[in-house]
Amino acid sequence: MLTPTATASTATTTSSKNSQASLGNKDVFLKLLVAQMKYQNPLKPQDPTQMSTQLAQFNMVDQQTTSNKLLQKLVNAGGSTAKQPLSGAGYLGHSVTINQNQIFYNGSNQKFSAVLAGSASQATVSILDSHGNPVRTMSLSNLASGSNPVTWDGKTDTGATAAQGNYTVQISASNLNGSTVSSKIQRSGVVDAVRFTASGTQLMVGGIPASITDISEIRL
């Protein structure tokens, strides 16, 4: 059984051999080139254009070999992208469903979902402005367990059109026995921007930032 020290030593030795082999290949080429120049016919010297071409070809092959090694290191470090979750910019353009009760009213109907842990005979959905004041209260009935679509038309309880901006959605639900049914709000949209902040990566969906950890579903 190899100890960590022995493994590290083996890796170092292998890397050293690879480097020496690469250097040896370069030395062989340069020695051949020097010998070619040294023993060329003085009356018919080597064509400088041909020599330049040989040098250029060698340089291209050397660069390609280096690039292949770097790519292999990236693959080994990151693994297969097919097995890895998307991160950051990989979400751009995808449709996602988010466990979030924040919405941005821009003058259009706002659609979200009331997700219930069980069926509910009645539920109350409240729309709060940025100061926490309720602007609209909607009463719902006979909701099924799971996701239930809800639409806010942007109207307040007085019938006026709400000001454009950020709003919070709250929900409370109960069953026929009057017991509280666990519930939450989800919303869906397309990721149109990604922000990298000190607190983590944020996805911009419908004008509202959301954490990657809040995503419950992603679609093409």
N, C-alpha and C positions, 0 to 999 in steps of 0.2 A: 504493500500500500504506500502510495506517495504521500510524503508530508507536504504541508504548504510551502516549506522552504525548498523542498526538492522540486515541486511543481513550478514555483517561480523561477528556479534556476534553469529548469528545462525550457521554460518559455523564453527566458533571456538568451539561452544558448541557441534556440531555434531562430529567434529574431536576429541574433548576431550572424548566424550562418547565412540567413537569407540576405542580409545586408552585404556580407562578404561576397556572396554569389553574384549579387547585382553589380557590386563594384568590380568583381572579376570580369563580368561580361563587358563592362565599359572599357576596362584595361585591355582586354583582348582586341576589341575593335580599334582602340587608339594605337596599340602596338602594330596591328596589321596596317593601319593607315600610315604610320611613321615608316614602316618597312617598305611600303609601296612607294613612298616619296624618296626614301634613301636609295633604293635600288632601281629607280626609274631610269630609262634611257636618256642620257643628257641630250642626245640628238633628237629625241622625241619625248619631251617631258609630258608628265601626266596632265591631262586636260583639267584646268582649275574649275571649270564649270561642273564637270563630273564629280570632282572632289567635294564641291559645295553641296551638290545634290545628295551625296552619300552622307555628309554630315547632317543635313536637314532631315533625311529619312531616319537616321539614327536618333536624332533629337525627338522626332515625332513618336517613334516607337517607345522611347524612354518615358516620355510624358504620358502616353497611353497606359503604360505599365503602372506608373505611379498613380494615375487616376483610378485604375481598376482596383488597386490595393486600398485606396482611400474609400471607395464605394463599398468594398467588402467589409471594411471596418465599420462603416455606418450600418450595414445590414446586420452584422454580428451584434452591434451594440443595441440596435432598435428592434430587432426581430422582424417578423413578417407583419407588414402593415395591415394585412387582411385580418390578423388576429388581435390587433390593437384597437382600442376605442378611439374615436375621433378626438382631436384636441385642437383648441384654438381655431385657426383659419379653416380647418377641415369641416367645420359646421356651416360655413358660408353657403347660402343658397338652399340649405336643407329646411324642410318644414319640421317643426318641433312642437311638442306639447310640453308645457311647463307647469309645475306645481307653484303657481304664483297668483296672488290676488290683486296685483297692480295692473291697471290699464291706463292707456293714454287716449283720451277722447279728442278726436280731430275733426268732429263734425259729422262723422259717419257712425252708423250703428255699431255698437261694440258687442262682439260675441264671445262668450266664455262658457264654461261648463261647471255645473254643480255636481260634484262627485260625492256620492253617499255610500256609507258602509252597509246600509240596509234600506229597505223601502221606507218612505216617509209619507204620512198623510198630509202634512203641510210643512211649508218652509218659508222663511222670510229672507229675502236678499236685500241688503242695504248698500247703496252707493254713497261713499263718503268723499268729500273734497280734500284738498291738501292740508286743511286745518282740522280734519277729523269731524267736520259737520256733515250730517246726513242730508243729501240733496234729493234722493229718490229711494223709496221703499217699495219693493215688489213682493206680493204674496203669491206663492206657488202651492199647488196641491197635487196629491197623488204622484209623487216622484218615485221612480224605480231605483232599485239598488244599482250602483254604478254611475256612469256619466249621463247627465241630463243637460241638454243644450239650453242656454239662457241668452236672451238678447236685450240689451239696454239701448233704447232709441235716442238717448241723449237728453231726454226730457226730465225736468225736475218734478217734484210733487205738485207744484203750482201750475204745471203745463208749459213753463218757459223752457227755452233751450239752454242747457248748461254751458258754462264757459269752457273753452278748450283748455286741456291741461291734464294733469295726473289725478287719478282717482283710485280709491281702494274699495274692493268688493268684500263684503262680509256676508256670511250665511249662517242661519241657525235652522235646524230641522228637528221634527219629532214624529213619532209613529202614532198609531191609533190609541196606544195606551198612554200617550203623553210623555213617553221616555225620549230623551234626547238621542238623536241619530248622528253619529260622527259624520262630519262633512268637511269638504274643502273645495277651493276654487282652482280650476285649471284653465289655461288659455293656450291657444295655438297660433302659430304664425311662421313666417319665413325669417331665417337669420340673415339680416342684411349688413351686419357689421360685427366685428369682434374687438373688444377692448382688453388690454392687459394692464391690470391694476395691481397695487400692492396687496390687495386682499384676494387676488386671484383673477382668473379669466372670466370676463363677462360677455354674454351674447346679447346683441341688440335685436329685440323682436317686437315689432309694432311700436317702436319709439321708447320702449322700456328695457333697461338692462336686466339680465337674468343670469344667475350663476349656472355653470354647467351641471352642478350637483342637483339642480332643481328640475332637470330634464327627465321626463318619464317616458318619452317616445320620440324617435327621430325617423323621418321618412325622406325619400328622395324628392 
